[in-house]
Amino acid sequence: MERSDNGALLALRWSSRWSLGARILAVNIFALALLAGGFFYLDSFRSRELDQRLEMISNELQLIADALQKVPQEYRDDLIRQAGQTSGQRIRFYGADGRRQIDSWEGIEPSYELRDPASEPWQRHVARFLDKVIERVAGTERLHAFVEPRNDRLSSWPEAVEAQHQGKIVTEVRRAPDRTPVLSAALAMPEPSQGVLLATINARDVIRNVRAERFRLGVVLAVVIGLSVLLSSFLARTIVLPLKKLAWAAHSVRQGRSREVQVPRLPTRQDEIGLLARAVSDMSLALRQRIDATEAFAADVAHELKNPLASMRSAVDALSTVKDPELQGRLLAVVRDDVIRIDRLISDISEASRMDAELSRARFEPIDLGVMIKGIVQAREERGMDGDVRVAFARPRLDTAVIMGDGSRMARAIGNLLDNAVSFSPPGGLVQIAATRDGDSVLIRIEDEGPGVPESARAEIFNRFHSLRPDSEEFGKHSGLGLAIARAVVDGHGGQIMVQDREDGTQGACFLIRLPWKGII
């Protein structure tokens, strides 16, 4: 259940076909897209600016209307003209009959100018294009085009007509040819004037402010995008590239070229990628060693099986031609011994081949080596396995020599070492075994009175099928796997095994096993 949950947690759905580099870039670009949304915020900024400007125009128009009510008729033209120049607006007054009576632009320079887009530089065309795109995406309400009427009457201005009918200020926003806003406000004058005031202005500064903010935001966005692309490239280089190399190395190992593959270890990286690289490198090395050991083991098995099979074949071939009953009996004895030897080889080979796999799956439990070794020694005595060789065990105190391990495998390893010690001991010899606590370790010592092990052969005796047997022993009685199995068991328990001379200086070999004490596991 836990494995399936982890798989669901790590599974990718819609982005499963994207490369890691593309995902890194997409995440960074998505964050930038949120920043780019500021462009659409500028549209609401423009709307607020226009609303504020319309309110200001309306207030100014109300002040002008109040002033017109208080000045004599002959001063109205000058008042409107001066108000228009001061505010930058074009102010017109229409009488009750709808005809224009006063225009603030008459006789003076216009306070604003509607520009022809065709006469402007290309930068303005680009700016207008961006205005159009943002308005389209933001869904901004499209404005009517502003056109000065040829016959300038009250009826030419819908806001003026509406203001006359409703008796309040009416505003309107239109679009000039260069897409800048033209604002207008109309106010019906109370009696006795009985007319309508109309103020218009080309609010170019509003668009100028919006475009300036958009330019600053665009510069910031461009810089951030550049930095984001650089950071994405950096992440892709420091994450994706090492992962690609590791994936290529793993693929090469899977194709069977493990001996040719050098997995990068990335020793300078202390992050998760470095840990992964070293783990994959160690795994590749362990796999390479396992393959080499398997190939060597297979070659050794073939070599060891060929000898008894060749002997058996020769004996069987000779049986068909030999007529002497005594010689036939000897040949049958050879065949029988070879069959027993092959059977022993197959059993030991099977045990050795599955040792590593079984140890990796075994559940370790506390083992009191004192109790275990005592049981092994007693069982050997009851079955007479040691012949006339004496085995002495100095049992430690209870719960002193305790390890975490697989009891049956440890018993097999100690039994193999006792078999080896007994086989090399002279008649009436003494084999001593002891288990003691040594700091954070448990030390097992097995000493015999045999010829000892030459220093040059102390590493080789633990190899598979290596057999350094006494001359008096019958040929083929041992497979040469006993010490190899013992070493595999000890290694599987995180321990060490070695052989040395006896510490008391007498003749014989001393096998030492050092295992982790239970308290440090």
C-alpha positions as CSV (number, residue, x, y, z in Angstrom):
1,M,0.0,0.0,0.0
2,E,2.8,2.4,0.9
3,R,4.5,1.7,-2.4
4,S,1.4,2.4,-4.4
5,D,0.8,5.6,-2.4
6,N,4.4,6.8,-3.1
7,G,3.9,6.0,-6.8
8,A,0.7,8.1,-6.9
9,L,2.5,10.9,-5.1
10,L,5.4,11.0,-7.6
11,A,3.3,10.4,-10.7
12,L,2.9,13.2,-13.3
13,R,-0.2,13.7,-15.3
14,W,-0.5,16.4,-17.9
15,S,3.2,17.4,-17.7
16,S,4.5,13.8,-17.9
17,R,5.8,14.4,-21.5
18,W,7.7,17.5,-20.6
19,S,11.4,17.5,-20.0
20,L,12.7,18.7,-16.6
21,G,14.3,21.7,-18.2
22,A,11.0,22.6,-19.8
23,R,9.2,22.3,-16.5
24,I,11.7,24.6,-14.8
25,L,11.3,27.2,-17.5
26,A,7.6,26.9,-17.5
27,V,7.4,27.4,-13.7
28,N,9.5,30.6,-13.9
29,I,7.6,31.9,-16.9
30,F,4.3,31.3,-15.1
31,A,5.4,33.5,-12.3
32,L,6.4,36.1,-14.8
33,A,3.0,35.8,-16.5
34,L,1.5,37.0,-13.2
35,L,3.8,40.0,-13.3
36,A,2.7,40.6,-16.9
37,G,-0.8,40.9,-15.7
38,G,0.2,44.3,-14.5
39,F,-0.2,45.5,-18.1
40,F,-4.0,44.9,-17.7
41,Y,-4.0,46.7,-14.4
42,L,-2.8,49.8,-16.4
43,D,-6.2,49.7,-18.1
44,S,-8.0,50.2,-14.8
45,F,-5.4,52.8,-13.9
46,R,-6.4,54.7,-17.1
47,S,-10.1,54.4,-16.3
48,R,-9.6,55.9,-12.9
49,E,-7.5,58.7,-14.4
50,L,-10.3,59.5,-16.9
51,D,-12.9,59.4,-14.2
52,Q,-10.9,61.8,-12.0
53,R,-10.4,64.1,-15.0
54,L,-14.1,64.1,-15.9
55,E,-15.0,65.0,-12.3
56,M,-12.5,67.8,-12.4
57,I,-13.9,69.2,-15.7
58,S,-17.4,68.9,-14.3
59,N,-16.5,70.9,-11.2
60,E,-14.7,73.5,-13.3
61,L,-17.7,73.8,-15.6
62,Q,-20.0,74.3,-12.6
63,L,-17.7,77.1,-11.4
64,I,-17.8,78.7,-14.8
65,A,-21.6,78.5,-14.9
66,D,-21.9,80.0,-11.5
67,A,-19.5,82.9,-12.5
68,L,-21.5,83.5,-15.7
69,Q,-24.6,84.0,-13.7
70,K,-23.0,86.7,-11.7
71,V,-21.2,88.8,-14.4
72,P,-22.8,91.2,-16.8
73,Q,-23.6,90.0,-20.3
74,E,-20.8,92.0,-21.9
75,Y,-18.1,90.2,-19.8
76,R,-19.2,86.6,-20.6
77,D,-17.1,86.2,-23.7
78,D,-13.9,87.3,-21.9
79,L,-14.7,85.0,-18.9
80,I,-15.2,82.0,-21.0
81,R,-12.2,82.7,-23.2
82,Q,-10.0,83.2,-20.1
83,A,-11.4,80.0,-18.4
84,G,-10.7,78.0,-21.5
85,Q,-7.1,79.2,-21.7
86,T,-6.5,78.6,-18.0
87,S,-7.9,75.1,-18.0
88,G,-6.7,74.0,-21.4
89,Q,-10.3,73.3,-22.5
90,R,-12.5,74.5,-25.3
91,I,-15.6,76.0,-23.8
92,R,-18.7,76.7,-25.8
93,F,-22.0,78.2,-24.9
94,Y,-25.2,77.4,-26.8
95,G,-28.3,79.5,-26.5
96,A,-31.8,78.2,-26.0
97,D,-32.3,78.1,-29.8
98,G,-29.3,75.6,-30.1
99,R,-27.0,78.0,-31.9
100,R,-23.4,78.5,-30.6
101,Q,-23.1,82.0,-29.1
102,I,-19.6,81.9,-27.4
103,D,-16.5,79.9,-28.3
104,S,-13.3,80.2,-26.1
105,W,-11.2,79.6,-29.2
106,E,-12.4,82.5,-31.2
107,G,-9.6,85.0,-31.8
108,I,-7.0,83.1,-29.9
109,E,-4.7,80.0,-30.2
110,P,-6.5,76.7,-29.6
111,S,-5.8,75.2,-26.2
112,Y,-5.2,71.7,-27.6
113,E,-4.7,70.1,-31.0
114,L,-6.0,66.8,-32.5
115,R,-3.0,65.3,-34.1
116,D,-2.9,63.3,-37.4
117,P,-1.5,59.8,-36.8
118,A,0.0,59.7,-40.3
119,S,2.4,62.6,-39.4
120,E,3.7,61.0,-36.2
121,P,6.9,58.8,-35.9
122,W,6.8,55.0,-35.9
123,Q,7.2,54.9,-32.1
124,R,3.7,56.3,-31.7
125,H,2.4,53.7,-34.1
126,V,3.9,51.0,-31.9
127,A,2.4,52.6,-28.8
128,R,-1.0,52.8,-30.4
129,F,-0.8,49.1,-31.5
130,L,0.0,48.1,-27.9
131,D,-2.9,50.2,-26.7
132,K,-5.2,48.4,-29.1
133,V,-3.9,44.9,-28.1
134,I,-4.2,45.5,-24.3
135,E,-7.7,47.0,-24.8
136,R,-8.8,44.0,-26.8
137,V,-7.4,41.5,-24.3
138,A,-8.8,43.4,-21.3
139,G,-12.2,43.8,-22.9
140,T,-12.2,47.6,-22.6
141,E,-15.3,49.3,-23.9
142,R,-14.7,50.7,-27.3
143,L,-15.0,54.5,-27.6
144,H,-16.7,56.5,-30.4
145,A,-14.5,58.5,-32.6
146,F,-14.3,62.2,-31.9
147,V,-15.2,64.4,-34.9
148,E,-15.7,68.2,-34.8
149,P,-19.2,68.8,-36.3
150,R,-19.2,70.9,-39.5
151,N,-22.4,72.7,-38.3
152,D,-21.6,73.4,-34.7
153,R,-25.0,73.4,-33.0
154,L,-26.3,72.0,-29.7
155,S,-27.9,69.1,-31.5
156,S,-24.5,68.0,-32.7
157,W,-23.5,67.0,-29.2
158,P,-25.6,64.2,-27.6
159,E,-24.3,65.0,-24.1
160,A,-25.4,68.6,-24.5
161,V,-28.9,67.6,-25.6
162,E,-29.1,65.2,-22.7
163,A,-27.9,67.8,-20.2
164,Q,-30.5,70.3,-21.5
165,H,-33.3,67.8,-21.0
166,Q,-32.2,66.4,-17.7
167,G,-30.8,69.6,-16.2
168,K,-27.6,68.1,-14.9
169,I,-24.0,67.7,-15.9
170,V,-23.5,64.9,-18.6
171,T,-20.0,63.7,-19.5
172,E,-18.7,61.7,-22.5
173,V,-15.4,60.1,-23.5
174,R,-14.4,59.8,-27.2
175,R,-11.4,58.7,-29.1
176,A,-9.3,61.1,-31.1
177,P,-7.7,60.0,-34.4
178,D,-4.4,59.2,-32.6
179,R,-6.4,57.1,-30.0
180,T,-6.0,59.7,-27.2
181,P,-9.1,60.4,-25.2
182,V,-11.3,63.5,-25.8
183,L,-13.3,64.3,-22.7
184,S,-16.4,66.5,-22.8
185,A,-18.9,67.8,-20.2
186,A,-22.2,69.6,-20.7
187,L,-24.2,71.6,-18.2
188,A,-27.6,73.3,-18.7
189,M,-27.6,76.9,-17.4
190,P,-30.4,77.9,-15.1
191,E,-32.7,80.8,-15.9
192,P,-32.4,83.5,-17.1
193,S,-29.5,82.2,-19.4
194,Q,-31.5,79.3,-20.7
195,G,-28.4,77.8,-22.5
196,V,-25.9,75.0,-22.3
197,L,-22.2,75.1,-21.5
198,L,-20.0,72.5,-23.3
199,A,-16.3,71.9,-22.3
200,T,-14.0,69.6,-24.4
201,I,-10.4,68.7,-23.9
202,N,-7.9,66.3,-25.4
203,A,-6.5,64.5,-22.3
204,R,-3.2,63.4,-23.9
205,D,-1.4,63.4,-20.5
206,V,-3.6,60.5,-19.3
207,I,-2.4,58.3,-22.1
208,R,1.1,59.7,-21.7
209,N,1.1,58.6,-18.1
210,V,-0.3,55.2,-18.9
211,R,2.3,54.6,-21.6
212,A,5.1,55.8,-19.3
213,E,4.0,53.3,-16.6
214,R,3.7,50.6,-19.3
215,F,7.2,51.3,-20.5
216,R,8.7,51.1,-17.0
217,L,6.8,47.9,-16.3
218,G,8.0,46.5,-19.7
219,V,11.6,47.3,-18.8
220,V,11.2,45.5,-15.4
221,L,9.5,42.6,-17.1
222,A,12.2,42.3,-19.7
223,V,15.0,42.3,-17.1
224,V,13.1,39.7,-15.0
225,I,12.5,37.5,-18.0
226,G,16.2,37.7,-18.9
227,L,17.2,36.8,-15.3
228,S,14.6,34.0,-15.3
229,V,15.9,32.5,-18.5
230,L,19.4,32.7,-17.1
231,L,18.4,31.1,-13.8
232,S,16.4,28.4,-15.7
233,S,19.5,27.6,-17.8
234,F,21.6,27.5,-14.6
235,L,19.1,25.1,-13.0
236,A,18.9,23.0,-16.1
237,R,22.7,22.8,-16.3
238,T,23.2,22.0,-12.6
239,I,20.2,19.6,-12.4
240,V,19.2,18.3,-15.8
241,L,22.7,17.7,-17.2
242,P,23.9,15.6,-14.3
243,L,20.7,13.6,-14.4
244,K,21.1,13.0,-18.1
245,K,24.6,11.7,-17.5
246,L,23.4,9.4,-14.7
247,A,20.5,8.2,-16.9
248,W,22.9,7.5,-19.7
249,A,25.2,5.6,-17.4
250,A,22.3,3.5,-16.0
251,H,21.1,2.8,-19.5
252,S,24.6,1.6,-20.5
253,V,24.7,-0.6,-17.4
254,R,21.3,-2.1,-18.3
255,Q,22.6,-2.9,-21.8
256,G,25.4,-5.0,-20.3
257,R,28.3,-2.6,-20.8
258,S,28.8,-2.0,-17.0
259,R,32.6,-2.6,-17.2
260,E,33.0,0.3,-19.7
261,V,30.8,2.8,-17.8
262,Q,32.3,5.4,-15.5
263,V,29.4,6.8,-13.5
264,P,30.2,10.5,-12.4
265,R,30.4,10.7,-8.6
266,L,30.3,14.5,-8.4
267,P,32.4,14.7,-5.2
268,T,32.2,18.5,-5.0
269,R,28.4,18.5,-4.8
270,Q,26.9,18.0,-1.4
271,D,23.2,18.4,-2.5
272,E,20.7,15.7,-3.5
273,I,22.2,15.4,-7.0
274,G,25.6,14.6,-5.5
275,L,24.1,12.0,-3.2
276,L,22.3,10.4,-6.1
277,A,25.4,10.4,-8.3
278,R,27.5,8.7,-5.6
279,A,24.7,6.2,-4.8
280,V,24.4,5.3,-8.5
281,S,28.2,5.0,-8.8
282,D,28.3,2.8,-5.7
283,M,25.4,0.7,-7.1
284,S,27.2,0.4,-10.5
285,L,30.4,-0.7,-8.8
286,A,28.6,-3.2,-6.6
287,L,26.8,-4.6,-9.7
288,R,30.0,-4.8,-11.5
289,Q,31.6,-6.7,-8.7
290,R,28.6,-9.0,-8.4
291,I,28.7,-9.7,-12.2
292,D,32.5,-10.4,-11.9
293,A,31.9,-12.7,-8.9
294,T,29.1,-14.5,-10.7
295,E,31.2,-15.1,-13.8
296,A,34.1,-16.3,-11.7
297,F,31.8,-18.5,-9.7
298,A,30.3,-20.0,-12.8
299,A,33.8,-20.7,-14.2
300,D,34.9,-22.2,-10.9
301,V,31.8,-24.4,-10.7
302,A,32.4,-25.7,-14.3
303,H,36.0,-26.4,-13.4
304,E,35.2,-28.2,-10.2
305,L,32.5,-30.3,-11.8
306,K,34.7,-31.3,-14.7
307,N,37.2,-33.2,-12.5
308,P,34.8,-35.7,-10.9
309,L,32.8,-36.0,-14.2
310,A,36.0,-36.8,-16.1
311,S,37.0,-39.4,-13.5
312,M,33.6,-40.9,-13.6
313,R,33.6,-41.0,-17.4
314,S,37.0,-42.8,-17.4
315,A,35.8,-45.3,-14.9
316,V,32.5,-46.0,-16.8
317,D,34.4,-46.4,-20.1
318,A,36.8,-48.8,-18.4
319,L,34.0,-50.9,-17.0
320,S,32.9,-52.0,-20.4
321,T,36.3,-53.5,-21.2
322,V,37.5,-54.8,-17.7
323,K,36.7,-58.4,-16.9
324,D,38.5,-58.7,-13.6
325,P,35.8,-58.5,-10.8
326,E,38.3,-57.0,-8.3
327,L,39.2,-54.2,-10.8
328,Q,35.5,-53.7,-11.6
329,G,34.8,-53.2,-7.9
330,R,37.5,-50.6,-7.7
331,L,36.1,-48.8,-10.7
332,L,32.6,-48.9,-9.2
333,A,34.0,-47.5,-5.9
334,V,35.6,-44.6,-8.0
335,V,32.2,-43.9,-9.6
336,R,30.5,-44.0,-6.2
337,D,33.0,-41.6,-4.7
338,D,32.7,-39.2,-7.7
339,V,28.9,-39.3,-7.3
340,I,29.1,-38.4,-3.6
341,R,31.6,-35.7,-4.5
342,I,29.4,-34.2,-7.1
343,D,26.4,-34.3,-4.8
344,R,28.4,-32.5,-2.1
345,L,29.6,-30.0,-4.6
346,I,26.0,-29.3,-5.8
347,S,24.8,-28.9,-2.3
348,D,27.6,-26.5,-1.3
349,I,27.3,-24.6,-4.5
350,S,23.5,-24.2,-4.0
351,E,24.1,-23.0,-0.5
352,A,26.8,-20.5,-1.5
353,S,24.9,-19.2,-4.5
354,R,21.8,-18.3,-2.5
355,M,23.6,-17.1,0.6
356,D,23.8,-13.4,-0.3
357,A,20.2,-13.3,-1.5
358,E,18.8,-14.9,1.6
359,L,20.9,-12.7,3.9
360,S,19.6,-9.6,2.2
361,R,16.0,-10.7,2.9
362,A,16.6,-12.1,6.4
363,R,15.1,-10.4,9.5
364,F,17.8,-10.1,12.0
365,E,17.0,-11.0,15.7
366,P,19.1,-10.9,18.9
367,I,21.4,-13.9,19.1
368,D,23.3,-14.9,22.2
369,L,26.4,-16.5,20.7
370,G,27.3,-18.2,24.0
371,V,24.1,-20.2,24.0
372,M,24.4,-20.9,20.2
373,I,28.0,-22.1,20.3
374,K,27.3,-24.3,23.3
375,G,24.4,-26.0,21.4
376,I,26.6,-26.5,18.4
377,V,29.4,-28.1,20.4
378,Q,27.0,-30.4,22.3
379,A,25.4,-31.5,19.1
380,R,28.7,-32.3,17.5
381,E,29.8,-34.4,20.5
382,E,26.5,-36.4,20.5
383,R,26.9,-37.2,16.8
384,G,30.7,-37.9,17.1
385,M,31.5,-35.5,14.4
386,D,34.9,-34.5,15.9
387,G,36.3,-38.0,16.3
388,D,39.1,-38.1,18.8
389,V,39.7,-34.3,18.6
390,R,38.5,-32.4,21.7
391,V,36.5,-29.2,21.4
392,A,36.6,-26.9,24.4
393,F,34.3,-23.9,24.7
394,A,34.7,-21.1,27.2
395,R,31.1,-19.9,27.6
396,P,30.8,-16.2,28.3
397,R,28.3,-14.7,30.8
398,L,24.7,-14.7,29.7
399,D,23.7,-11.7,27.4
400,T,27.3,-10.7,27.0
401,A,28.1,-11.9,23.5
402,V,24.8,-10.8,21.8
403,I,24.5,-9.8,18.2
404,M,21.7,-9.0,15.7
405,G,21.6,-11.7,13.0
406,D,20.2,-14.8,11.4
407,G,20.7,-17.7,13.8
408,S,20.8,-20.5,11.2
409,R,23.3,-18.8,9.0
410,M,25.6,-17.9,11.9
411,A,25.4,-21.5,13.1
412,R,26.4,-22.7,9.6
413,A,29.4,-20.3,9.6
414,I,30.7,-21.4,13.0
415,G,30.1,-25.1,12.1
416,N,32.2,-24.7,9.0
417,L,35.0,-23.1,11.0
418,L,34.9,-26.0,13.5
419,D,34.9,-28.5,10.7
420,N,38.0,-26.8,9.3
421,A,39.7,-26.7,12.7
422,V,38.9,-30.4,13.5
423,S,40.1,-31.6,10.0
424,F,43.5,-29.9,10.5
425,S,44.0,-31.0,14.1
426,P,46.2,-34.0,14.9
427,P,44.8,-37.1,16.6
428,G,43.9,-36.2,20.2
429,G,44.3,-32.5,19.4
430,L,42.4,-29.7,21.1
431,V,40.2,-27.1,19.4
432,Q,39.4,-24.1,21.6
433,I,36.5,-21.7,20.9
434,A,35.6,-18.6,22.8
435,A,33.2,-15.6,22.4
436,T,33.8,-12.4,24.3
437,R,32.6,-8.8,24.3
438,D,35.3,-6.4,22.9
439,G,34.1,-2.8,23.1
440,D,31.4,-2.3,20.5
441,S,32.1,-5.7,19.0
442,V,31.7,-9.4,19.8
443,L,34.9,-11.4,19.1
444,I,34.7,-15.2,18.3
445,R,38.1,-17.0,18.5
446,I,38.6,-20.5,17.2
447,E,42.1,-22.0,17.7
448,D,43.4,-25.4,16.6
449,E,46.7,-27.3,16.9
450,G,47.2,-28.0,13.2
451,P,50.0,-26.9,10.9
452,G,48.6,-23.3,10.7
453,V,48.0,-21.2,7.6
454,P,51.0,-19.7,5.7
455,E,50.8,-16.0,5.6
456,S,50.8,-16.0,1.8
457,A,47.7,-18.1,1.7
458,R,45.6,-16.3,4.4
459,A,43.6,-14.3,2.0
460,E,43.1,-17.0,-0.6
461,I,41.7,-19.7,1.8
462,F,38.4,-17.7,1.9
463,N,38.0,-17.8,-1.9
464,R,35.5,-20.2,-3.3
465,F,36.8,-23.7,-4.3
466,H,40.2,-22.9,-2.7
467,S,41.3,-26.0,-0.8
468,L,44.4,-26.3,1.2
469,R,43.9,-29.7,2.8
470,P,46.2,-31.9,4.9
471,D,48.0,-34.7,3.1
472,S,46.4,-37.4,5.2
473,E,42.8,-36.4,4.2
474,E,41.0,-38.4,1.5
475,F,40.8,-36.5,-1.8
476,G,37.4,-34.9,-2.6
477,K,36.1,-35.0,0.9
478,H,35.7,-31.2,1.0
479,S,34.3,-28.9,-1.7
480,G,36.5,-25.9,-0.8
481,L,33.4,-23.8,-0.1
482,G,33.2,-24.0,3.7
483,L,35.4,-21.0,4.5
484,A,33.9,-19.0,1.6
485,I,30.4,-19.6,3.0
486,A,31.6,-18.6,6.5
487,R,33.0,-15.3,5.1
488,A,29.8,-14.6,3.2
489,V,27.8,-15.0,6.3
490,V,30.1,-12.8,8.4
491,D,30.1,-10.1,5.7
492,G,26.3,-10.3,5.5
493,H,26.2,-9.5,9.2
494,G,28.5,-6.5,8.9
495,G,31.5,-8.3,10.4
496,Q,35.0,-9.3,9.5
497,I,36.8,-12.7,9.5
498,M,40.5,-13.3,9.4
499,V,43.1,-15.9,10.2
500,Q,46.4,-15.5,12.1
501,D,48.9,-17.4,14.2
502,R,48.0,-18.3,17.7
503,E,48.8,-15.6,20.3
504,D,50.5,-18.1,22.7
505,G,53.1,-18.9,20.1
506,T,52.2,-22.6,19.8
507,Q,51.6,-24.3,16.5
508,G,48.2,-23.9,14.9
509,A,45.8,-21.4,13.3
510,C,43.6,-18.9,15.0
511,F,40.4,-17.8,13.2
512,L,38.9,-14.5,14.4
513,I,35.3,-13.3,13.7
514,R,34.4,-9.7,14.7
515,L,30.7,-8.8,14.7
516,P,28.9,-5.7,15.7
517,W,27.5,-5.9,19.2
518,K,23.7,-5.7,19.5
519,G,23.8,-2.3,21.3
520,I,25.2,-0.4,18.3
521,I,22.9,-1.8,15.6
